[in-house]
Amino acid sequence: MVVDTIELMIDGKEVAIENVLSLSFSDEVGIKSDKVTLSVLPNFPKPKPSAKVELVLKSLKNDTVVEELNCGLFHVQTVTRTNNKALSITATGVEFNEKQKDKISHHYVDTKLSSIVKIVADRLGHKVKFQTTDTQIKSLNQTNESDINFLERISKDYNVFFSIKNDFIYFINRDDEALPVTKIDVSKCSSSSLKHSTKTYYNSCEASWHDLDGGKTVKVTVGDGTPVIKIKSAYQDEEDAKAKAEAKLKSINKGTVKGSLSLKGCAVYAGTKVDLFNTYNNEDDGLFSVESCNHSYNRSDGWSTSIEIEN
């Protein structure tokens, strides 16, 4: 028999599972912060603002761990007492402060993309995990823009997975073969939905820009065939235009199939991949990107997982 349990620490002190009525962990791709919400017994001691929360979800069989999800490190944001009794706590993966709201103006010249990400991370007090093409940047402006919005913008330019988790800034190639892959038997999910859309699938992308030195319009194309999506901007050079055209082509072709799955507790994170099998007639078997996850635990149902995916 499989038994679900949790390991919960608040400011370095272990919280007995008997004090926890229910909890949920929301894990998101992008700048939306991961969040833990706890419902605890009324007499549970109120944690201090910004107290650190650490959470691990586990499934055990004969006292052996068969599934484990390290949710990470969070910071208490709100503590709410309802009807003079119930106590709920929310904690986020990003400790919100004035630094993140500051509008910055900075000109980055003749540097690598990884260097720019590190400069911004240092300002925010985070470490970096950078696993994507380290593009050479001739010139890039951050004009009256918060650091988080700036990183989100350049991540979209290069179709990079960007997130802030456990005090790390992640900048990772969405196609990185090192990304974890979780196999999921769809026939065993408590619910599943896979929707195919009729959005146009582009086979190539043409990027054009005006070359000031040559006084003419320059074009570069990635991919092959029609339909072609065309983009135009002030690219630094042909290499920059090609990188952004490839990113645009991959980005615009995402999401022709989107879905949601609900299943028994599963150690899967947003930003990773799932490999579906046993779909109806095997029609949707294959790899999908995980856009968001919600893990929940309560005394009666144990640990359950719901995820949003797209191709």
N, C-alpha and C positions, 0 to 999 in steps of 0.2 A: 504493500500500500504506500502511495506517495503522499507525503505530508509537506505542506507549504509552511514556511516560517520566514521571519525577517531578522536582520541585525540592524539595530537603530542606535546611533550615538548622537547625543546633543551636547556640544561643548566638551567632548571627550568622555562623557559619562554614558554608560550603557543604559538604554531604556528597556525595561521589562516588557515583553510582548503583551502581557496581561493589561498594561496601561493603554494599549493602542486598540481603538475600536475599528478604525479603517484608515487606509491611506491610498494616495494615488501619486504616480510619477509620470509627468508629461515630458516627453523627449522630442525636441523639434529640430529640424534643419533650418539654418539661417540665424537671424539675429534675435528671434523670439526666444526668450530665456527659458531653459528647462525649469520645471517647477515641481516641488513636492508639497502635497497638501495632507495634513494629518488631522484626524479626529481622535482625541484622547479623553480619558476619564476626567470628570470635572475637577478632582483634587490634584491633578497632575501639576507640578510646579511650572509656573510660566517661564519660558526661556527669555533671555535678554534679547533686545534688538540686535541683529547681525550675528547672533549665536550660530556656530557652525553645526550643520546637520550632515551626518553620513548615513547612507542607507544601502543595505544589501538585501535582495530578495533571493530566497532559496527554495528548492524542492528537494526533499530527502526521501530516500527509500532504504529502509533498514539502517538508518543513521548515516547513510552514504549520500553525498551531494550528487544529484543527477542533473540539476539545472541551477545556475547561479547568475545573477545579474547585479553587478556593482554599479549602482545608480550614480555614485560620485559624491561630490562635496557641494553643499548648498549653504545659503545664508538666510537666516530668519528675516522675513520682511514684515509680516503681520501676525498678531495674536488676537483672536476674537473670542469673546465670551458671549454666548447667546442665551437669552431667557434666564440669566443669572445661574446658568448651569453648564451647558455644553461648551467645550473649549476646542477651538480649531487653530491650527498653525499653518502658515504658508511660508515656504522658503524657496529661494530661487538660486539657479546655478551661477548667476552673475550678481555680485554685490553692487547694487545700483548706487552711484555716487555722482558728485558734480563733475568729475573728470569726464564721464561718458556723455554729459550734456554739452561740454565745452565745444564751441565752434572754432575750428583750427584753420589757419591759412598757412600752407607750406608748399614750396616748390621742390620736387624731387628731380635731380638731374644726374644723368649718367650713372645709374645704379641698377642693381638687380631687384626683381620683384620681391625676393625673400628679404632683402635688406629693408625695403619699404615696410613690409609686414612687421618686421622686428622693431623698427623705429616706433611704429604705432603701438605695438604690444607693450613696449617699454613704457610709453606714456601712460598706458592704462594699467600697468602693473601686472601684466600677464606674461606667461611663457608662450612659446610658439612650437607647433608641430606643422612643418611645411613639407608637403610631399606632392609637388607638381612641377611642371616645367619652369625653370628659373629664368624667365624672360628678362632680357636686357632692356631697361627702360631709359630712353634718352631724355624724356621730359614728361612730367606728370604733375598736375596742379591739384591741390586740395584747397578749395577756396571757401572759407566761411562754412565749413562742413564738419560735423562731428566725426570722430575717429571711427565709430562703429558704422555709420552710414557710408563713410569713405571706403572701408574695407568691403562692405556689401556691394558697393558699386563696382569696384575693380574685380571682385570675385565673379560678378555677372559678365563682365567684359571677357573674362578668360574661362567661363563656365567651370568655375572651381567650387567645390564644397567648402563653405565657410560657416564656422560656428564657434561659439565660446562655451566651453564645458570644463568644469573642474579647474578653473583658473588658467586654462590653456586656450589660445587662439588656434583653431584648426584651419589650415589652408591646404586642401587635399584634392588631387585630381579625381573627378567623379568616376573615371574609368580605371582607377588604380587597381591593379590585380591583387594588391595586398589587402584591399578592403575585405573585412570579414563577410562570409556568405553563410546564411542560415537556411537549411533545407526545411521546407514546410509541406506537409501532406495536407492538401486542401480538403480532401475527403474527411479529415478528422477535425476540421475547424468547426466551432459551434455555429458560425455564420461566415459567409463570404459573398463578395460582390465584385465582379470584374466587368468594367464598362469600356466598350470600344467606341471611339469617336471618329467622326468623318473629317477631322482636320487634315489639311493638306500636308503631305509628306514631301519635303524638299530634298532633291538629290544633289544640289550644289548651291554654293553661296558666292556671289560676286561682290567684292569690296572695292570701292573706288574713292579716290581722294585727289585733291589738287596739289600737284608738285610745284611748289613756289620757285624752286631753282630752275626747273625745266619749263615752267609756264604752261603746263598741260595737265589734263586729267589722266591719272594712272589707274589701271584696274588689275586686280588679281582674283583668280577663281579657285576655290577648293571644291572637291567633289567632282562629279561627272554627270552630265545629263540634265534634263528638265523634270519638274519645274525648278526654276532658279529663284532664290531670294536675293534681293539686292540691298546692300547697306552702304552708307556713305558717311564718312567722318574725317577728322583731321588726323590720319594715321601718321606715325613717326616715319615709317619706311615700309618696304614690302614685307619684311618679316613680321612687323607689328600688325599689318593689315591681314596677313595670312593667319596669324594666331587668333585674331578676333573673328575672322570669317569662319574658321573651324569651330570656335566656341559658339558662335551664333547658330551654325548649322546643327550642332549637337543639341543646343538648348531648344531651338524651335521644333525639333522633331521629337522632343520628349512628350510624354503624356498622351500618346495615341491610345494607350490602354491605361486606365486607372482603376484602382480597386481598394477594397477594405477587407480585412480579415479579423476575426475574433477567435481566440483559441486559449487553451490552458497556458499558464505562465511559461513564457519563452524568452530566452536571453538574447533579445534582438534590440539593436540601437538604431535611432534615426541616423541617416547618412551612410548606413551599410547596405548590403544587398540581401535579398531572399531568393532562393531557388525553389519555385513552386513545382510540385508534381502531383499527379492524380487529379488534375483538373478534368472537367467533363470531356471525354474523348481525347484527353491530353491536348486540347486546343489552346490552352494558355500556359502550358508548362514552360518553364524557363526563368531567366533572371529578371528581377525588378529592383528598382531603387526604393529604399524605405524613406519616405518623406516625414513621417511622424509616428510616434508610438505612445500609447498610454498603458501603463502597467498599474493595476489596482490590487489591493489586498484587503480582505475583511475576514472576520472570524468564521463565518459560515461557508463562504465560497473559496477561501484561500486566494491564491495568486492567479490573476487572469490578465491577458494581453490583447490589445487591439491595435492594429497598424494600418496606416495608409500607404499605398504603394503606387508606383507608376513605372512604365517601361522607359 
